């Protein structure tokens, strides 16, 4: 069979899947959305005053607020610094630059905000510019460590802020090679944490929240960081990073359990290969500073961050990603255990039942695979476990087609088992609760063929239903699911406990019963979900 031999067109499937996520998420600015708007009063920040808009009469929106100086020239690949201060109110009415990424380069034209190295901006939605001290929810976008932005339409924060009486913040930061190129010792101490620059951008944004969010009606002592996919991995990284300690008080990881991180040696080796392509010698800062951004971006090695190699468990970071530099990140985030530095932080964590469907849906063979091809795939992907895993998957998903079962195999051995490992290690600390969920509700969009796919949770949690019908499908069901999930996330951000009146009692996760909230048309608590599969994958 051609489709599942050694090269499984993994990168093609990944690219198609990420493109599908971008398409159905409606990534872009809000220029086409008619709204009733008026200017807000100026709000003072530690960098200077900003003026936003009041939308629909009751949510104050500040888009494109600068929190860091442009990381260009002498600041390229270095830790971020605060921007030069200003005195006149800066208009914060439109999304600002996205980080340089594959969906655009300087000089290109599309309906998205420009891409640029100058990308250190954040966005704020708040129900009131007062002293009410609302819970603060800081969203870290997905896209691995290589793409995405805080301005993606499916994570627009207005509905969540209004529903929960919370302050929502989304963040842009450096990505891919610009955020995570680890330079070697020859470059000196200024570049010692170059491989963590993008994560340090997020730390600087959290410092901005700490110092300024009270002026936007938020409580700097009640900050929840949350993210999906690559954003979830960023949350996991922050939970192990000493510079982030004290800047957040709760954490939510959605479909992105970041257990591991590359070693500094591996990251430096990868960086050297890129510098060779650019013909930049070790320590030549002048050449590094003056190199063309497009050339740097295009010199990156192709990577496939969401496709698992045979025998591998948990999704790798792939490409340029944060490394263990020994300074900012001194250990693997959740290997061999949960990081002690964040032991007291409550965690909400989960995944979707059919994560990988969106990454395989553009394959012309999707939906046509035979049972023999499913069997062959499992033997190739997990050869030592295939004989027991194949019947366990068939038993757990009795109505699935062979293509669906291939998706289930990839999802279970990647996203789901990583969630289990991370939750168990967090619960083992016995210091703060971990709450685990599984999104089993299946979208009716695209004739339901993607089921509970990767990123389906994002518009539900942000309560963005009507703008995301192409992703969520028609009818009242998406509205009901959005109400259930967004209410739980709001409750967790407010108190560290996701229980609500609309859900059955949701106990913390413990190894004895592994209680998991299954979000579905009728949500319920399941103990020891997919137990046979869990035992097989953890052998």
C-alpha positions in Angstrom: 0.0 0.0 0.0 1.5 3.3 -1.1 -0.1 5.8 1.3 1.4 4.4 4.6 4.9 3.3 3.6 8.1 4.9 5.0 7.3 8.4 3.8 3.6 8.8 4.5 3.3 12.2 2.9 3.4 13.4 6.5 4.4 17.0 5.8 1.8 17.3 3.0 -0.9 16.1 5.3 0.3 18.4 8.1 0.4 21.4 5.8 -3.1 20.6 4.5 -4.4 20.2 8.0 -3.0 23.5 9.2 -4.4 25.2 6.2 -7.8 23.8 7.0 -7.6 25.0 10.5 -6.7 28.5 9.3 -9.5 28.5 6.7 -12.3 27.4 9.0 -11.1 29.5 11.9 -11.6 32.6 9.8 -8.1 33.9 10.7 -7.9 37.6 10.1 -8.9 41.1 11.2 -12.4 42.2 12.1 -12.6 44.8 9.3 -15.6 43.1 7.7 -17.6 42.8 10.9 -20.1 45.7 11.3 -20.2 46.9 14.9 -21.5 49.8 16.9 -18.3 51.5 18.0 -17.1 54.5 19.9 -13.7 55.6 21.3 -12.9 54.8 24.9 -11.3 57.1 27.3 -7.5 56.8 27.3 -6.1 54.3 29.7 -2.6 54.9 31.2 -0.1 52.1 31.0 3.5 51.9 32.1 4.5 52.5 28.5 2.1 55.2 27.7 -1.7 55.9 27.3 -3.8 53.9 24.9 -7.3 54.5 23.6 -9.5 51.7 22.4 -13.1 51.2 21.2 -16.4 50.4 22.9 -18.2 47.8 20.8 -21.9 47.0 21.1 -22.1 49.4 23.9 -20.7 47.2 26.6 -17.3 45.7 25.7 -14.1 47.9 25.6 -11.6 46.6 23.0 -8.0 47.5 22.7 -6.2 46.0 19.7 -2.6 46.2 18.8 -1.2 47.5 22.1 2.5 47.5 22.0 4.2 45.7 25.0 7.7 45.3 23.7 10.2 47.2 21.6 10.6 46.0 18.0 12.9 43.0 18.2 14.9 44.0 15.1 18.4 45.2 14.4 20.6 44.8 17.5 17.6 43.2 19.4 17.1 40.4 16.8 17.2 37.0 18.6 17.7 38.7 22.0 15.4 38.8 25.0 12.7 41.4 24.6 12.8 44.8 26.2 10.1 47.3 27.0 9.3 49.9 24.3 10.2 53.5 24.4 7.5 55.3 26.3 5.0 57.7 24.7 2.9 60.5 26.1 0.0 61.1 23.6 -2.8 58.4 23.6 -2.0 55.7 21.1 -5.0 54.4 19.1 -5.5 50.7 19.7 -8.3 50.1 17.2 -6.9 47.4 14.8 -4.9 44.2 15.1 -1.2 44.9 14.7 1.5 42.9 13.0 1.6 39.2 13.2 5.0 37.4 13.7 6.7 36.4 10.4 5.3 33.0 9.4 4.5 30.9 6.4 1.1 32.5 5.7 2.8 35.8 4.7 6.0 37.7 4.4 6.9 41.3 4.2 5.7 42.7 0.9 2.8 40.2 0.4 -0.8 41.3 0.3 -3.8 39.5 1.8 -6.7 40.2 4.2 -4.6 39.5 7.3 -2.6 42.0 9.4 1.0 42.4 8.1 3.7 40.0 9.2 6.9 41.5 10.6 9.7 41.0 13.0 8.1 44.0 14.8 5.2 41.9 16.3 5.2 42.4 20.1 1.6 43.5 20.5 -1.4 42.3 22.5 -5.1 42.8 22.5 -7.5 43.3 25.4 -11.3 42.9 25.8 -12.9 44.1 29.0 -16.5 44.7 30.2 -15.4 47.7 32.3 -12.7 50.3 32.7 -13.1 50.3 36.4 -11.7 48.9 39.6 -13.9 45.7 39.7 -10.8 43.4 39.6 -12.2 40.8 37.2 -10.4 37.5 36.5 -7.9 37.8 33.7 -7.6 35.2 30.9 -4.5 35.4 28.8 -4.7 33.4 25.5 -1.7 31.9 23.9 -2.4 31.1 20.3 -1.9 27.8 18.5 0.0 27.0 15.3 2.8 25.0 16.9 5.8 27.3 17.6 5.7 28.5 14.0 2.5 30.2 13.0 -0.7 31.8 14.3 -1.6 35.1 16.1 -3.7 36.5 18.8 -6.0 38.1 16.2 -7.4 34.8 14.8 -11.2 35.3 14.5 -12.1 32.1 16.4 -10.4 33.4 19.5 -11.8 36.9 19.3 -12.4 37.8 23.0 -15.5 39.9 23.0 -18.1 37.2 23.7 -16.1 35.5 26.4 -15.4 38.8 28.2 -19.0 39.8 28.1 -20.4 36.4 29.1 -18.0 35.8 32.0 -17.4 39.4 33.2 -13.7 38.6 32.7 -10.8 40.4 31.0 -9.4 38.6 27.9 -5.9 39.2 26.6 -4.4 37.7 23.4 -0.7 37.9 22.6 1.5 38.0 19.5 5.1 37.0 19.9 8.1 35.9 17.9 7.7 32.5 16.2 9.8 29.9 14.4 13.4 30.8 13.7 12.9 34.4 14.9 11.6 33.2 18.3 13.6 30.0 18.9 17.0 30.1 17.2 19.5 28.9 19.8 22.9 30.3 19.1 26.0 28.8 20.5 28.6 30.0 23.1 30.6 31.9 20.4 27.8 34.5 20.4 28.3 35.5 24.0 26.0 36.0 26.9 23.6 38.4 25.1 22.4 35.5 23.0 22.5 32.8 25.7 18.7 32.4 25.7 18.1 33.2 22.0 16.3 29.8 21.8 13.7 31.1 24.3 13.2 34.6 22.8 9.6 33.9 21.8 8.8 32.5 25.2 10.4 35.5 26.9 8.2 37.7 24.7 5.2 36.0 26.4 6.8 36.6 29.8 7.1 40.3 29.0 3.4 40.3 28.0 2.5 38.8 31.3 4.6 41.4 33.1 2.6 44.0 31.1 -0.6 42.3 32.4 0.7 42.4 36.0 1.6 46.1 35.8 -1.3 47.4 33.8 -4.4 45.1 33.8 -6.0 46.8 36.8 -6.5 49.9 34.6 -8.6 47.7 32.3 -10.8 46.4 35.1 -8.8 43.2 35.7 -7.2 41.6 38.8 -3.4 41.1 38.4 -3.6 38.6 41.2 -6.0 36.3 39.4 -4.5 35.6 36.0 -5.1 32.4 34.0 -3.0 31.4 31.0 -4.7 29.2 28.5 -3.9 27.9 25.0 -4.6 25.3 22.4 -2.2 23.1 20.4 1.0 25.0 20.3 -0.5 27.5 22.8 -1.0 24.6 25.2 2.6 23.7 24.8 3.5 27.3 25.6 1.5 27.1 28.8 3.4 23.9 29.7 6.7 25.6 29.1 5.7 28.6 31.2 4.8 26.3 34.1 8.5 25.2 34.1 10.1 28.6 33.5 11.5 30.5 36.4 11.0 34.0 34.8 7.3 33.3 34.6 6.9 32.3 38.2 4.3 34.5 40.0 2.9 36.0 36.8 0.0 33.6 36.5 -2.2 31.7 39.0 -4.0 29.1 37.0 -3.3 27.2 33.8 -5.3 25.6 31.0 -3.8 23.3 28.4 -6.0 22.3 25.4 -4.8 19.7 23.0 -1.2 20.5 23.5 0.5 18.7 26.3 4.1 19.9 26.2 6.0 17.2 28.1 9.4 17.6 26.4 11.7 20.2 25.0 14.9 19.9 22.8 18.3 20.0 24.5 20.4 23.0 24.0 23.0 20.9 22.1 20.4 19.8 19.6 19.0 23.3 19.2 22.5 24.8 18.7 23.2 22.1 16.1 20.0 23.0 14.3 20.9 26.7 14.4 24.3 26.1 13.0 22.8 24.4 10.0 20.7 27.4 9.3 23.6 29.8 9.8 25.6 27.8 7.3 22.8 28.2 4.7 22.9 31.9 5.4 26.7 31.9 5.2 27.0 33.6 8.6 30.0 32.6 10.7 29.8 31.8 14.4 29.9 35.1 16.4 29.4 37.4 13.4 26.8 39.6 15.0 27.0 42.2 12.2 26.0 39.7 9.6 23.3 38.3 11.9 21.8 41.7 12.5 21.9 42.8 8.8 20.6 39.5 7.3 17.4 39.8 5.3 14.3 38.6 7.2 12.9 36.7 4.2 16.2 34.9 3.7 16.3 33.9 7.4 12.8 32.6 7.3 13.3 30.6 4.0 16.5 29.0 5.3 14.5 27.1 7.9 14.4 23.4 7.5 11.0 21.9 6.6 9.4 20.3 9.7 6.3 18.3 10.5 5.4 19.2 14.1 2.1 17.3 14.3 3.0 14.0 12.6 4.3 11.2 14.8 7.1 8.9 13.7 6.8 5.2 14.1 6.9 4.1 17.7 6.8 7.6 19.0 4.3 8.7 21.7 3.2 12.4 22.2 3.4 15.0 19.5 6.9 16.5 19.0 7.6 20.2 18.8 9.3 20.0 15.4 11.2 22.8 13.7 12.5 25.7 15.8 11.1 25.4 19.3 12.0 26.5 22.8 14.9 24.5 24.2 16.4 23.7 27.6 18.9 26.5 27.6 19.8 26.0 31.3 18.8 29.6 32.1 15.2 30.4 31.2 14.2 26.7 31.0 16.4 24.5 33.2 14.5 21.1 32.8 12.1 19.3 30.6 8.6 20.8 31.3 6.9 17.6 32.4 9.6 14.9 32.2 10.1 12.9 34.4 7.5 14.7 36.6 5.6 17.9 36.9 7.7 21.0 37.5 8.0 21.9 41.2 8.0 25.6 40.4 4.3 25.5 39.5 3.1 22.9 41.9 0.6 25.3 43.5 -1.0 26.2 40.1 -4.4 24.5 39.4 -4.5 22.9 36.0 -7.3 22.3 33.6 -6.2 20.0 30.8 -7.8 17.9 28.0 -8.0 17.0 24.3 -10.5 16.3 21.5 -11.6 12.8 20.6 -10.6 12.9 16.9 -7.7 15.5 16.9 -5.9 14.2 13.8 -8.9 14.1 11.4 -8.3 17.6 10.2 -4.7 16.8 9.4 -5.7 13.8 7.3 -8.9 15.1 5.8 -7.2 16.6 2.7 -5.7 13.2 1.8 -7.7 11.9 -1.2 -7.6 8.5 0.4 -9.3 9.8 3.6 -12.6 7.9 4.0 -11.6 5.2 1.5 -9.1 3.2 3.5 -9.7 -0.5 4.0 -9.5 -2.5 7.2 -6.3 -4.0 6.0 -4.8 -0.6 5.5 -5.8 0.3 9.1 -4.1 -2.8 10.4 -1.0 -2.1 8.3 -0.9 1.5 9.6 -1.0 0.5 13.3 1.7 -2.1 12.7 3.9 0.5 11.1 3.2 3.3 13.7 3.4 1.2 16.8 4.9 -2.2 15.9 5.5 -3.4 19.4 1.9 -2.7 20.5 -0.1 -3.3 17.3 -1.5 -6.8 18.1 -3.2 -5.6 21.3 -3.9 -2.0 20.2 -5.9 -2.9 17.0 -8.7 -4.7 18.9 -8.7 -2.1 21.7 -9.3 0.7 19.1 -12.0 -1.3 17.4 -13.7 -1.9 20.8 -13.4 1.7 21.9 -14.7 3.1 18.5 -17.1 0.4 17.2 -18.8 2.6 14.6 -15.6 4.0 13.1 -14.5 3.4 9.5 -10.9 2.3 8.8 -10.0 5.9 8.1 -11.6 7.0 11.4 -9.7 4.3 13.2 -6.4 5.5 11.7 -7.3 9.0 13.0 -8.1 7.4 16.4 -4.7 5.6 16.5 -2.9 8.8 15.8 -5.0 10.8 18.3 -4.7 8.3 21.1 -0.9 7.8 20.8 -0.3 11.5 20.4 -2.6 14.0 22.0 -4.6 11.8 24.3 -1.9 9.8 26.0 0.2 13.0 26.5 -2.8 14.5 28.3 -3.0 11.5 30.6 0.8 11.6 31.3 0.7 15.3 32.1 -2.4 15.1 34.3 -1.0 12.2 36.3 2.3 13.9 36.9 0.5 17.1 38.0 -1.9 15.1 40.2 1.0 13.3 41.8 2.3 16.5 43.2 -0.8 16.6 45.5 -0.4 20.4 45.7 -3.1 21.8 43.4 -5.9 20.1 41.6 -5.8 18.9 38.0 -9.1 18.7 36.1 -9.3 16.6 32.9 -11.7 16.8 30.0 -12.3 15.1 26.7 -14.3 16.9 23.9 -16.4 14.1 22.4 -19.1 16.3 20.7 -18.8 16.0 17.0 -19.3 19.0 14.7 -22.0 18.8 12.0 -20.0 20.9 9.6 -18.6 19.2 6.5 -21.3 16.4 6.9 -19.7 15.5 10.2 -16.7 13.7 8.7 -14.2 15.4 10.9 -16.0 14.5 14.1 -14.3 16.1 17.2 -11.3 17.5 15.4 -8.3 19.5 16.5 -9.2 23.1 17.4 -12.9 22.5 17.6 -12.8 23.5 21.2 -11.5 27.0 20.6 -14.7 28.7 19.2 -16.8 26.9 21.8 -14.7 28.2 24.7 -14.6 31.7 23.3 -18.4 31.4 22.7 -17.9 32.5 19.0 -20.6 30.5 17.4 -22.2 32.6 14.7 -18.9 33.7 13.2 -17.7 30.1 13.2 -20.7 28.2 11.8 -18.5 26.8 9.0 -16.5 25.0 11.7 -19.2 24.2 14.1 -22.2 23.4 11.9 -25.9 24.6 12.1 -28.6 24.4 14.7 -28.7 24.8 18.5 -26.2 22.1 19.4 -23.1 24.3 19.0 -24.7 27.0 21.1 -25.4 24.5 23.9 -21.8 23.1 23.8 -20.3 26.6 23.8 -22.4 27.6 26.8 -21.2 24.5 28.7 -17.6 24.8 27.9 -17.2 28.6 28.1 -19.0 28.5 31.5 -16.6 25.9 32.8 -13.5 27.8 31.6 -14.8 31.0 33.2 -15.5 29.3 36.5 -12.0 27.9 36.5 -10.5 31.3 35.8 -12.5 32.8 38.6 -11.9 30.1 41.3 -9.6 27.4 40.1 -12.6 25.0 40.0 -14.5 24.4 36.7 -17.7 23.0 38.2 -20.9 24.7 37.2 -24.6 24.1 37.8 -25.0 22.9 34.2 -22.5 20.1 34.5 -22.4 16.9 36.6 -20.0 17.2 39.6 -16.5 17.3 38.2 -13.9 15.9 40.7 -10.1 16.5 40.4 -8.1 13.9 38.5 -6.6 11.1 40.6 -4.8 8.0 39.5 -7.3 5.8 41.3 -10.2 6.6 39.0 -8.9 9.2 36.4 -12.1 11.1 36.5 -12.6 12.9 33.2 -15.4 15.3 32.1 -16.7 14.2 28.7 -18.2 17.1 26.9 -21.0 15.9 24.6 -24.6 16.5 23.8 -25.1 14.9 27.3 -21.9 15.6 29.2 -20.9 13.1 31.9 -18.0 12.0 34.1 -16.1 8.9 32.9 -13.7 7.0 35.2 -10.6 5.5 33.6 -11.5 6.4 30.0 -10.0 4.2 27.2 -8.4 2.1 29.9 -7.3 -0.7 27.6 -5.7 1.8 25.2 -4.0 3.6 28.1 -2.4 0.4 29.5 -1.2 -0.6 26.0 0.3 2.8 25.2 2.0 3.1 28.6 3.7 -0.3 28.5 
